Amino acid sequence: MLNTVVGTKLKLISGYSGTGEARIALERGEVDAMSQPWPIIKAELPHWLRERKISLLVQTGADKSPGLPDVPRMIDLARNADDLALLALFSSPSTIGRSVVAPPGLPPERVAELRRAFIETMRDPAFLQDVEKSKLDLEPLAGEALQAAIAGSGNFSAELIARAQRSQRHATDGRLVAAGSVAAAFAFKHRGASLAPRAAHWMALGRRRWP
């Protein structure tokens, strides 16, 4: 998709069975870059960051991470309004994250109670202490805001969806990138890599980004 919209020359490699193999491939030089959640990079690869072995290239989420003020989001690379809309479509899943939902038809008062309980949990000192020990980012989102985001995800035009489907089929030879989850794409510095729902009827209770 970035090849089509931004003009990068990336080739997605999906043959690795997991993140561990993809990281080894990056170290061996089999691939030039990979994508992983930023909290996981911070927690599991602090030595790569500390020794400046990697360059953070782009954030694929809709919201910029507070810890990465100088790393552009995909949507920041848009050259016009149409490209921005397409990149926003591909960035939208990050807003939903690891969401907690309830089935359709739940009484409004029960939804409100569950949403309140979710937010209270996200603010609980003992819970936050455990999150801090895990060295992961929480980034909770209230159920009302999450519901609005889910509803808005269905507002993309048929033309935009068709363009998104075409961009996914587009392949261009270039730098090899190991497939990964949407968060922060990065590459080893010494290689010189660079980079110029159908759930609308479910009741969203809240989102915890990671883990």
Buried (B, 14 or more C-beta within 10 A) or exposed (E): BBBBBBEBEBBBBEEBEEBEEBBEBBEEEBBBBBBBBBBBBBBBBEEBEEEEBBBBBBBBBBBBBEEBEEBBBBBEBBEEEEBBBBBBBBBBBBBBBEBBBBEEEBEEEEBEEBBBEBBEBBEEEEEEEEBEEEEBBBBBBBBEBBBEBBEEBEEBEEEBEEBBEEBEEEEEEEBBBBBBBBBBBBBBEEBEBEBEBEBEEBBBBBBBBBE
